[in-house]
Amino acid sequence: MSEQPITGVVVGYDGSEGSVHALEWAADAARMRDVPLTVLHAWDVRVGRPATMPAIDPRAVAEDILNGGIERARRAAPDLKVQAVLARAPAAAKLIEVGGSADLVVLGPRGTGGFPGLLLGSVGAQVAAHAACPVVLVRGRLDLGPGRIIAGVDGSPASRSALALAFAEAEGRGSALSVVVAWEPVSGRDLPPLVDEADLRSAAEARLARWMRPLRERHPGVDAEIDVVIGQAREVLMDAAAGARLLVVGSRGLGGFRGLLLGSVSHTLVHHAPCPVAVVHASTGNDV
């Protein structure tokens, strides 16, 4: 009999402090969405046991870690349906697999597992890059209050999907939303004839406003503002994320406008942002 697809919010848990914070964040996200919470622990022993190492049962250790996560989840969210998944598989591969049916996958920034394969930190970037659903890396200060949601937008399909998720998160949490565009000044010699940078920037802002219109209608309670900041996307978004509840970005920018290109910054943000980061892939309709 084939396994049922895992839906709702999935959190990768290995017992580390980072995964505990991820579990708390994931429980809050599942409660907000009114969906089940799955606590997943993946273990994969690939090395021989040294002669001096005491005999241990790695599966029993993995079961103890997972049971501890389930207990924490039920204390954090007694009203939620919480389920456990124990998998002997590489962590990245298993999390990417469940991301095919889950609404959201949540991870800590790094783990402290006692065996190879228990480390979540080494797989976070892989999961964010390849999982079909949005992936949240719970970095920095854990804040479960309303706070402010930051969406980094560059005009790419992935960033438009990220914008849709950011609106939904802001509505669900009662948060204000800042839609941040990093504008890199354009050299005059690179512009077409009869076009100046101010015209290009105005056209970009107008197109962004059009994209946001249906999202404003769908989420009328969200206080959303557009913030165009001069600078490179990496630095602009790192600065904007300071003190934020969540930073939402596309997995890869494709350059909707010259000067608005996010570029390949999601990797940097996953590893260095001062707040939790959601990485979103482009969907068929861009959700906008």
PAZAPA-4460 file (N, C-alpha, C; in steps of 0.05 Angstrom, whole numbers, plus 32768, in hexadecimal, padded with zeros to 4 digits):
% residues 288
    n_x    n_y    n_z   ca_x   ca_y   ca_z    c_x    c_y    c_z   seq   type   mol
   8011   7FE8   8000   8000   8000   8000   8012   8019   8000     1      M     A
   800D   802B   7FEE   801D   8044   7FED   8016   8057   8003     2      S     A
   802A   8067   800B   8025   807A   8020   8014   8091   8016     3      E     A
   8004   809B   8029   7FF3   80B2   8022   8005   80CB   8020     4      Q     A
   8000   80DD   800D   800F   80F6   800B   800D   8106   8025     5      P     A
   8022   8112   802C   8022   8123   8044   801A   8140   803D     6      I     A
   8006   814A   804A   7FFC   8165   8045   8000   8176   805D     7      T     A
   7FF8   8190   805B   7FFB   81A2   8071   8017   81AC   8074     8      G     A
   8020   81B2   808D   803A   81BC   8093   804C   81A6   809D     9      V     A
   8064   81A4   8091   8078   8190   8099   8090   819E   80A5    10      V     A
   8099   8194   80BC   80B1   81A0   80C8   80C6   818A   80CA    11      V     A
   80DF   8190   80C1   80F5   817E   80C5   8100   8182   80E1    12      G     A
   8102   816C   80F0   8109   816E   810C   8120   815A   8112    13      Y     A
   8135   8164   811F   814C   8153   8127   8154   8157   8144    14      D     A
   8144   8166   8153   814A   816A   816F   815C   8181   8175    15      G     A
   8168   818E   8161   8179   81A5   8166   8168   81BD   816D    16      S     A
   8176   81D1   8178   8168   81EA   8180   815A   81F7   8168    17      E     A
   8168   81F7   8151   815C   8202   8139   8143   81F4   8130    18      G     A
   8143   81D9   8133   812B   81CB   812A   8115   81CE   813E    19      S     A
   811B   81D3   8158   8106   81D9   816B   80F8   81F3   8164    20      V     A
   8108   8208   815D   80FC   8221   8154   80EB   821D   813A    21      H     A
   80F6   820C   8128   80E7   8207   8110   80CC   81F9   8116    22      A     A
   80CD   81E7   8129   80B4   81D9   8131   80A0   81ED   813C    23      L     A
   80A8   81FF   814D   8096   8213   8158   808B   8225   8142    24      E     A
   809C   822C   812F   8092   823D   8119   807F   822D   8108    25      W     A
   8085   8214   8103   8074   8203   80F2   8059   81FF   80FF    26      A     A
   8058   81FA   811A   803F   81F7   8128   802E   820F   8125    27      A     A
   803A   8227   8127   802B   8240   8124   8020   8242   8108    28      D     A
   8030   823A   80F4   8028   823C   80D8   8011   8228   80D2    29      A     A
   8012   8210   80DE   7FFD   81FD   80DA   7FE3   8206   80E7    30      A     A
   7FE5   8212   80FE   7FCE   821D   810C   7FC1   8233   80FB    31      R     A
   7FD1   8245   80F0   7FC7   825A   80E0   7FB8   8250   80C7    32      M     A
   7FC2   823B   80BB   7FB7   822F   80A3   7FA0   821B   80A9    33      R     A
   7F9E   8213   80C2   7F8B   81FE   80CA   7F90   81E4   80BA    34      D     A
   7FAA   81DB   80BB   7FB2   81C3   80AD   7FC2   81B1   80C0    35      V     A
   7FC6   8198   80BA   7FD6   8186   80CC   7FF3   818F   80CC    36      P     A
   8001   8188   80E2   801D   818C   80E5   802B   8171   80E5    37      L     A
   803E   816D   80D4   804E   8154   80D3   806A   815A   80DD    38      T     A
   8073   814B   80F1   808E   814C   80FB   809E   8135   80EE    39      V     A
   80B2   813D   80DE   80C1   8129   80CE   80DE   8127   80D8    40      L     A
   80E7   810F   80DD   8103   810B   80E3   810F   80F7   80D0    41      H     A
   8124   80FE   80C1   8131   80EC   80AE   814C   80E5   80B8    42      A     A
   8153   80CC   80B8   816D   80C3   80C1   8178   80B0   80AC    43      W     A
   8192   80B1   80A9   819F   80A1   8094   81BC   809B   809C    44      D     A
   81C1   8084   80A8   81DC   807D   80B1   81EA   8070   8099    45      V     A
   8200   807D   8091   820E   8073   8079   822B   806C   8080    46      R     A
   8234   806F   8099   8250   806A   809F   8251   8052   80B3    47      V     A
   8267   8044   80B2   826B   802E   80C5   8270   8039   80E1    48      G     A
   826A   8028   80F5   826E   8030   8111   828B   802B   8119    49      R     A
   8299   803F   8123   82B5   803A   812D   82B5   8025   8143    50      P     A
   82CB   8017   8145   82CE   8001   8158   82CB   800C   8175    51      A     A
   82D3   8025   8179   82D2   8030   8194   82B7   803D   819B    52      T     A
   82A4   803D   8188   828A   804A   818C   8277   8036   8199    53      M     A
   8269   803D   81AF   8257   802A   81BB   8241   8023   81A8    54      P     A
   8237   800A   81AA   8221   8001   8199   8208   8011   819F    55      A     A
   81FC   801B   818B   81E3   802A   818E   81D0   8022   8178    56      I     A
   81B7   8027   817C   81A2   8021   8168   819A   803C   815C    57      D     A
   81A4   8043   8144   819E   805D   8138   8180   8061   8134    58      P     A
   8171   804C   812E   8154   8050   812A   8147   8057   8145    59      R     A
   8150   804B   815A   8144   8051   8175   814A   806E   817C    60      A     A
   8163   8077   8175   8169   8093   817B   8157   80A6   816A    61      V     A
   8154   809E   8151   8143   80AF   813F   8126   80AF   8149    62      A     A
   811C   8099   8153   8101   8098   815E   80FE   80AA   8176    63      E     A
   8113   80A9   8188   8112   80BB   81A0   8111   80D8   8198    64      D     A
   8121   80E0   8184   8122   80FB   817A   8106   8103   8170    65      I     A
   80FB   80F2   815F   80E1   80F8   8154   80CB   80FA   8169    66      L     A
   80CB   80E7   817C   80B8   80E8   8192   80BA   8102   81A2    67      N     A
   80D2   810B   81A6   80D6   8125   81B4   80CA   813C   81A4    68      G     A
   80CD   813B   8189   80C1   814F   8179   80A3   814F   8179    69      G     A
   8097   8137   8179   807A   8135   817B   8070   8140   8195    70      I     A
   807D   813A   81AB   8075   8145   81C5   8076   8163   81C5    71      E     A
   808B   816E   81BA   808D   818B   81B8   8077   8197   81A7    72      R     A
   8071   818A   8191   805D   8194   817F   8041   8194   818C    73      A     A
   803B   817F   819A   8021   817D   81A7   801F   8191   81BE    74      R     A
   8035   8197   81CC   8034   81AC   81E0   8030   81C8   81D4    75      R     A
   803E   81CC   81BD   803C   81E6   81B0   8021   81EB   81A3    76      A     A
   8015   81D5   8199   7FFC   81D8   818A   7FE9   81C1   8191    77      A     A
   7FDE   81C1   81AA   7FCD   81AB   81B2   7FB3   81A8   81A1    78      P     A
   7FAC   81BD   8193   7F94   81BC   8183   7F98   81B1   8167    79      D     A
   7FB2   81AD   815F   7FB8   81A4   8144   7FB9   8186   8141    80      L     A
   7FB4   817C   8129   7FB9   8160   8122   7FD7   815F   811D    81      K     A
   7FE5   814F   812D   8002   814C   812A   8009   812F   8123    82      V     A
   8019   812B   810F   8021   8110   8107   803F   810E   8105    83      Q     A
   8049   80F6   8106   8066   80F1   8106   806E   80E2   80ED    84      A     A
   8085   80E8   80E2   8091   80D9   80CC   80AE   80D4   80D3    85      V     A
   80B6   80BA   80D4   80D1   80B2   80D7   80DA   80A4   80BE    86      L     A
   80F0   80AF   80B2   80F9   80A4   8098   8117   809E   8099    87      A     A
   811E   8086   8090   813A   8081   808C   8141   8088   8070    88      R     A
   814A   80A1   806D   8150   80AC   8052   8160   80C6   8056    89      A     A
   816E   80CE   8042   817B   80E8   8044   8167   80FE   8049    90      P     A
   816D   8110   805C   8159   8124   8065   8150   8135   804D    91      A     A
   8162   813E   803C   815A   8150   8026   8147   8142   8014    92      A     A
   814E   8129   800D   813D   811A   7FFA   8121   8116   8005    93      A     A
   811F   810F   801F   8104   810A   802A   80F4   8123   802C    94      K     A
   8101   8139   8034   80F2   8153   8037   80E9   815D   801B    95      L     A
   80FA   815A   8007   80F2   8161   7FEC   80DB   8150   7FE3    96      I     A
   80DC   8136   7FE9   80C6   8124   7FE2   80AB   812D   7FEE    97      E     A
   80AB   8132   8008   8091   813A   8015   8089   8156   800C    98      V     A
   809C   8166   8003   8095   8180   7FF9   8084   817F   7FDF    99      G     A
   8082   8168   7FD3   8071   8165   7FBB   8054   8166   7FC1   100      G     A
   804C   8161   7FDA   8030   8161   7FE2   802A   8174   7FF9   101      S     A
   803E   817C   8008   8039   818D   8020   8033   81AA   8017   102      A     A
   8027   81B9   802A   8022   81D5   8025   803C   81E5   802B   103      D     A
   804C   81DC   803E   8063   81EB   8047   8076   81D8   8055   104      L     A
   8090   81DB   8050   80A5   81CD   805E   80B5   81E1   806E   105      V     A
   80BA   81DB   8088   80C7   81ED   809A   80E0   81DF   80A5   106      V     A
   80F7   81EE   80A6   8110   81E3   80AF   811E   81F7   80C1   107      L     A
   812F   81ED   80D3   8141   81FF   80E1   815A   8205   80D0   108      G     A
   816A   8218   80D9   8182   8220   80C9   8197   820A   80C8   109      P     A
   819A   81FA   80DE   81AE   81E5   80DE   81A7   81D2   80F5   110      R     A
   81B1   81BA   80F3   81AB   81A6   8108   81C4   819E   8117   111      G     A
   81C0   818D   812B   81D7   8183   813A   81D5   8165   813D   112      T     A
   81CD   8157   8128   81C8   813B   812A   81E1   812B   8131   113      G     A
   81DD   8114   813F   81F3   8104   8147   81FD   80F2   8131   114      G     A
   81EE   80EF   811B   81F6   80DE   8105   81F5   80ED   80EB   115      F     A
   8205   80E5   80D7   8203   80F1   80BD   81E6   80ED   80B3   116      P     A
   81DA   8102   80A8   81BF   8100   809E   81AB   810D   80B1   117      G     A
   81B4   8112   80CA   81A2   8120   80DD   81A5   813E   80DB   118      L     A
   81B9   8147   80CD   81BD   8164   80CB   81AA   8170   80B7   119      L     A
   8199   8183   80C0   8187   8190   80AE   8195   81A8   80A1   120      L     A
   81A9   81B4   80AF   81B5   81CC   80A4   81C2   81C7   8089   121      G     A
   81CD   81AF   8085   81DA   81A9   806B   81C7   81A5   8055   122      S     A
   81AD   81A2   805B   819A   819C   8046   8186   81B3   8041   123      V     A
   8186   81C7   8052   8173   81DD   804F   8172   81E9   8034   124      G     A
   818A   81F0   8029   818B   81FC   800F   8181   81E9   7FF9   125      A     A
   8187   81CF   7FFC   817D   81BC   7FE8   815E   81BA   7FE8   126      Q     A
   8153   81B9   8000   8136   81B8   8002   8129   81D1   7FF7   127      V     A
   8134   81E8   7FFE   8129   8201   7FF4   812B   8203   7FD6   128      A     A
   8140   81F7   7FCB   8144   81F9   7FAE   8132   81E5   7F9E   129      A     A
   812B   81CF   7FAA   811E   81B9   7F9B   8102   81B2   7FA4   130      H     A
   80FA   81B9   7FBC   80DF   81B1   7FC4   80CA   81C1   7FB4   131      A     A
   80B4   81B3   7FAE   809F   81C0   7F9D   808F   81D5   7FAD   132      A     A
   808D   81D1   7FC7   807D   81E3   7FD7   8090   81F9   7FE3   133      C     A
   8084   820E   7FEE   8095   8222   7FFC   80A4   8215   8013   134      P     A
   80BD   821F   8018   80CE   8215   802D   80D6   822C   803F   135      V     A
   80D2   8229   8059   80DA   823E   806C   80F2   8234   807C   136      V     A
   8107   8244   807C   811E   8240   808D   811C   8253   80A5   137      L     A
   8119   8248   80BD   8114   8258   80D5   812E   8262   80E0   138      V     A
   8136   8279   80D8   814F   8285   80E0   814A   829C   80F3   139      R     A
   8160   82A5   8101   815E   82BD   8111   814C   82BA   8129   140      G     A
   8142   82D1   8132   8131   82D2   814A   8115   82C6   8144   141      R     A
   810C   82B4   8155   80F2   82A7   8151   80DD   82BB   815B   142      L     A
   80CB   82C3   8149   80B6   82D6   814F   809C   82CC   8144   143      D     A
   808A   82C5   8156   8070   82BB   814D   805A   82D0   814E   144      L     A
   8062   82E9   8152   804E   82FF   8152   8048   8308   8136   145      G     A
   8037   831C   8133   802F   8326   8118   8047   8330   8108   146      P     A
   8058   8341   8114   8070   834B   8107   806A   8356   80EB   147      G     A
   807E   8356   80DA   807C   8360   80BF   8086   834B   80AC   148      R     A
   8078   8347   8096   8080   8335   8081   808E   8345   806B   149      I     A
   80A4   833A   8062   80B3   8347   804C   80B2   8334   8034   150      I     A
   80AA   833F   801D   80AB   832F   8004   80BF   833C   7FF1   151      A     A
   80D2   832D   7FE8   80E5   8337   7FD4   80DB   8331   7FB8   152      G     A
   80D8   8345   7FA7   80CC   8341   7F8D   80DF   834D   7F77   153      V     A
   80E2   833E   7F61   80F2   8347   7F4B   80E4   8344   7F30   154      D     A
   80CB   833B   7F30   80BD   8338   7F17   80BE   831C   7F0C   155      G     A
   80CE   830A   7F18   80D0   82EF   7F0E   80B7   82DF   7F17   156      S     A
   80B1   82C9   7F08   809A   82B9   7F11   809C   82AF   7F2D   157      P     A
   80B4   82A7   7F36   80B7   829D   7F52   80B1   82B3   7F66   158      A     A
   80BA   82CC   7F60   80B5   82E1   7F73   8098   82E9   7F74   159      S     A
   808A   82E5   7F5E   806D   82EB   7F5E   805E   82D6   7F6F   160      R     A
   8067   82BD   7F6E   805B   82A9   7F7F   8062   82AF   7F9C   161      S     A
   807B   82B9   7FA1   8082   82C1   7FBC   8071   82D8   7FC6   162      A     A
   806A   82EA   7FB5   8059   8300   7FBC   803D   82F6   7FC5   163      L     A
   8032   82E2   7FB7   8018   82D7   7FBE   801A   82CA   7FDA   164      A     A
   802F   82BB   7FDF   8032   82AF   7FF9   8035   82C4   800F   165      L     A
   8044   82D9   8009   8048   82EE   801D   802D   82FB   8025   166      A     A
   801C   8300   8011   8002   830C   8017   7FF2   82F9   8029   167      F     A
   7FF2   82DF   8023   7FE3   82CB   8033   7FEE   82CA   804F   168      A     A
   8008   82CA   8052   8014   82CA   806D   800D   82E3   807C   169      E     A
   800E   82FA   806F   8008   8313   807D   7FEB   8313   8086   170      A     A
   7FD9   8309   8076   7FBD   8309   807E   7FB8   82F5   8095   171      E     A
   7FC4   82DE   8093   7FC0   82CA   80A8   7FCB   82D2   80C3   172      G     A
   7FE1   82E2   80C3   7FEE   82EA   80DC   7FE7   8306   80E5   173      R     A
   7FD7   8314   80D5   7FD0   8330   80DB   7FE8   8342   80DA   174      G     A
   7FFA   833C   80C7   8013   834B   80C4   8012   8360   80AE   175      S     A
   8022   8375   80B0   8026   8387   809A   8039   837A   8086   176      A     A
   8037   8382   806D   8047   8377   8058   8057   838D   804A   177      L     A
   8071   8389   8047   8082   839A   8037   808C   838B   801F   178      S     A
   8085   8395   8007   808E   8389   7FEE   80A7   8399   7FE6   179      V     A
   80BD   838C   7FE8   80D7   8399   7FE4   80E3   8392   7FC8   180      V     A
   80EA   83A7   7FBA   80F7   83A5   7FA0   8112   83B1   7FA2   181      V     A
   8127   83A2   7F9B   8142   83AC   7F9B   8148   83B7   7F7F   182      A     A
   814D   83D1   7F7E   8151   83DF   7F64   816E   83E6   7F61   183      W     A
   817B   83D9   7F4E   8197   83DF   7F48   8198   83F4   7F32   184      E     A
   81A3   840B   7F37   81A4   8421   7F23   81AE   8417   7F08   185      P     A
   81A2   8421   7EF2   81A9   841A   7ED7   81BA   842F   7ECA   186      V     A
   81D0   8427   7EBE   81E1   843A   7EB0   81D3   8446   7E98   187      S     A
   81D7   8460   7E93   81CA   846D   7E7D   81D1   8461   7E62   188      G     A
   81E9   8457   7E5F   81F1   844B   7E45   81E3   8430   7E40   189      R     A
   81D7   8424   7E55   81CA   840B   7E52   81AC   840E   7E4C   190      D     A
   81A2   8427   7E4C   8185   842B   7E48   817F   842F   7E2B   191      L     A
   8167   8427   7E22   815F   842C   7E07   815C   844A   7E02   192      P     A
   815D   8453   7DE9   8159   8470   7DE4   813E   847A   7DEE   193      P     A
   813D   8492   7DF8   8125   84A0   7E01   811A   8493   7E1A   194      L     A
   8129   8483   7E28   8120   8477   7E42   8134   847E   7E57   195      V     A
   812A   8488   7E6E   813C   848D   7E84   8135   847A   7E9B   196      D     A
   8146   847A   7EB0   8142   8467   7EC6   8129   846D   7ED5   197      E     A
   8121   8486   7ED8   8108   848C   7EE6   80F0   8480   7ED8   198      A     A
   80F0   8481   7EBD   80DA   8475   7EAE   80D9   8457   7EB2   199      D     A
   80F1   844B   7EB2   80F3   842E   7EB5   80E9   8425   7ED1   200      L     A
   80F1   8434   7EE5   80E9   842E   7F00   80CB   8432   7F04   201      R     A
   80C0   8447   7EF8   80A3   844C   7EFA   8093   8435   7EED   202      S     A
   809D   842C   7ED6   808F   8416   7EC8   8090   83FD   7ED9   203      A     A
   80A7   83F8   7EE6   80AA   83E0   7EF7   8097   83E2   7F0F   204      A     A
   8096   83F9   7F1B   8084   83FC   7F33   8066   83F9   7F2A   205      E     A
   805F   8403   7F13   8044   8400   7F09   803D   83E3   7F04   206      A     A
   8050   83D4   7EF9   804A   83B8   7EF4   8047   83A9   7F0E   207      R     A
   8058   83AF   7F22   8056   83A2   7F3C   803B   83A8   7F49   208      L     A
   8032   83C1   7F46   8018   83C9   7F52   8002   83B9   7F45   209      A     A
   8004   83B4   7F2A   7FF0   83A4   7F1D   7FF0   8387   7F27   210      R     A
   8007   837C   7F2B   8009   8361   7F36   7FFD   835F   7F52   211      W     A
   8000   8374   7F61   7FF7   8374   7F7D   7FD9   8378   7F7F   212      M     A
   7FCC   8384   7F6A   7FB0   838B   7F6C   7F9E   8373   7F72   213      R     A
   7FA0   835C   7F64   7F8F   8346   7F6B   7F95   833A   7F87   214      P     A
   7FAE   833C   7F8F   7FB5   8332   7FAA   7FA9   8345   7FC0   215      L     A
   7FA9   835F   7FBA   7F9C   8371   7FCD   7F7E   836B   7FCF   216      R     A
   7F72   8365   7FB8   7F55   835E   7FB9   7F50   8344   7FC7   217      E     A
   7F62   8331   7FC4   7F5E   8317   7FD0   7F64   8318   7FEE   218      R     A
   7F75   832A   7FF7   7F7D   832D   8013   7F79   834A   801B   219      H     A
   7F60   8353   801D   7F5B   8370   8021   7F64   837A   803C   220      P     A
   7F68   8369   804F   7F71   8372   806A   7F8F   8376   806C   221      G     A
   7F9E   8370   8057   7FBB   8372   8059   7FC4   838F   8053   222      V     A
   7FD3   839A   8065   7FE0   83B4   8061   7FFA   83B0   8052   223      D     A
   7FFA   83B4   8038   8011   83AE   8027   801C   83C8   801B   224      A     A
   8036   83CB   801C   8043   83E2   8010   805A   83D9   7FFF   225      E     A
   8060   83E9   7FEA   8076   83E3   7FD8   808E   83F5   7FE1   226      I     A
   80A5   83E8   7FE3   80BD   83F6   7FEB   80D3   83F0   7FD7   227      D     A
   80D9   8404   7FC6   80EF   8401   7FB2   8108   840D   7FBF   228      V     A
   811C   83FB   7FC1   8135   8403   7FCF   814C   8400   7FBB   229      V     A
   815D   8415   7FBA   8174   8414   7FA8   818A   8403   7FB4   230      I     A
   8193   83F0   7FA5   81A9   83DF   7FAF   81A6   83C3   7FA4   231      G     A
   81BA   83B2   7FAB   81B9   8396   7FA2   81A6   8386   7FB3   232      Q     A
   8198   8373   7FA6   8182   8365   7FB3   818B   8358   7FCD   233      A     A
   81A2   834C   7FCD   81AC   833D   7FE4   81AD   834F   7FFD   234      R     A
   81B9   8366   7FF9   81BC   8379   8010   81A2   8386   8017   235      E     A
   8192   838D   8003   8178   839A   8008   8166   8388   8018   236      V     A
   8164   836E   8010   8152   835C   801E   815D   8354   803A   237      L     A
   8177   8352   803D   8182   834D   8057   817B   8363   806A   238      M     A
   817D   837C   8061   8177   8393   8072   8159   8394   8078   239      D     A
   8148   838E   8064   812B   838F   8068   8122   837A   807B   240      A     A
   8130   8363   807C   8128   834D   808D   812E   8351   80AA   241      A     A
   813E   8365   80B1   8145   8369   80CD   812B   836F   80DD   242      A     A
   8125   835F   80F1   810D   8363   8101   80F4   8359   80F5   243      G     A
   80F5   834D   80DD   80DC   8344   80CF   80D3   8329   80DB   244      A     A
   80B9   8324   80D7   80AD   830A   80DF   80B5   82F4   80CB   245      R     A
   80B6   82FC   80B1   80BC   82E8   809C   80C4   82F7   8083   246      L     A
   80D8   82EC   8076   80E1   82F6   805B   80D9   82E1   8047   247      L     A
   80CB   82EA   8032   80C1   82D7   801D   80CE   82DF   8002   248      V     A
   80DC   82CC   7FF6   80E9   82D1   7FDC   80E4   82BA   7FC9   249      V     A
   80E7   82C0   7FAF   80E6   82AB   7F9B   8100   829B   7F9B   250      G     A
   80FE   8283   7F91   8115   8271   7F91   812B   827B   7F7E   251      S     A
   8122   8288   7F69   8135   8291   7F55   8129   82A9   7F46   252      R     A
   8138   82BE   7F43   812F   82D5   7F34   8136   82D2   7F16   253      G     A
   8123   82DB   7F05   8128   82D9   7EE8   8129   82F4   7EDB   254      L     A
   8127   8309   7EEB   812A   8324   7EE0   8113   832E   7ED1   255      G     A
   80FD   8335   7EDE   80E6   8341   7ED1   80ED   835C   7EC5   256      G     A
   80FE   836B   7ED3   8107   8385   7ECA   8125   8388   7ECE   257      F     A
   8131   8397   7EBD   814D   839E   7EC1   814F   83AE   7EDB   258      R     A
   8160   83A7   7EEE   8162   83B6   7F07   8152   83AA   7F1D   259      G     A
   813E   8399   7F17   812E   838C   7F2C   8136   836F   7F31   260      L     A
   814A   8366   7F23   8151   834A   7F25   815B   8343   7F41   261      L     A
   814E   832F   7F4E   8157   8326   7F68   8171   8316   7F64   262      L     A
   8173   8309   7F4E   818B   82F8   7F4A   8189   82DF   7F5B   263      G     A
   81A0   82D3   7F61   81A1   82BA   7F71   81A7   82C1   7F8D   264      S     A
   8194   82CF   7F9A   8198   82D8   7FB6   818B   82C5   7FCA   265      V     A
   8179   82B4   7FC2   816A   82A3   7FD5   817E   8292   7FE5   266      S     A
   8193   8288   7FD8   81A7   8277   7FE6   81B3   8287   7FFD   267      H     A
   81BB   82A0   7FF8   81C7   82B1   800D   81B3   82B6   8023   268      T     A
   819A   82BC   801D   8186   82C2   8031   8180   82AA   8042   269      L     A
   817F   8292   8036   817A   827A   8045   818F   8276   805B   270      V     A
   81A8   827D   8055   81BE   8279   8067   81C4   8290   807A   271      H     A
   81BB   82A8   8073   81C4   82C0   8082   81AE   82D3   808B   272      H     A
   8196   82D0   8082   8181   82E4   8089   817C   82E4   80A7   273      A     A
   8175   82FB   80B2   8171   82FE   80CF   8155   82F6   80D9   274      P     A
   8145   82EA   80C7   812A   82E2   80CE   8123   82C9   80BE   275      C     A
   810D   82BB   80C5   8105   82A5   80B4   8101   82AC   8097   276      P     A
   8109   829A   8085   8108   829F   8068   80F6   828A   805A   277      V     A
   80E3   8293   804B   80D2   8281   803A   80DC   8283   801E   278      A     A
   80E2   826C   8012   80EB   826B   7FF6   80D5   825D   7FE6   279      V     A
   80CC   826B   7FD0   80B5   8263   7FC1   80BD   825F   7FA4   280      V     A
   80B4   8249   7F98   80B8   8244   7F7C   80A1   824F   7F6B   281      H     A
   80A6   8254   7F52   8091   825E   7F41   807C   8248   7F3D   282      A     A
   8063   8251   7F3E   804C   823F   7F39   8042   8244   7F1C   283      S     A
   8031   8233   7F13   8028   8235   7EF7   801B   8250   7EF1   284      T     A
   800A   8259   7F03   7FFC   8272   7EFF   8008   828A   7F0E   285      G     A
   801F   8285   7F1C   802C   8299   7F2C   801B   82A3   7F43   286      N     A
   8004   8298   7F47   7FF3   829F   7F5E   7FEA   82BC   7F5E   287      D     A
   7FEE   82CA   7F48   7FE7   82E7   7F48   7FD4   82EC   7F32   288      V     A
***
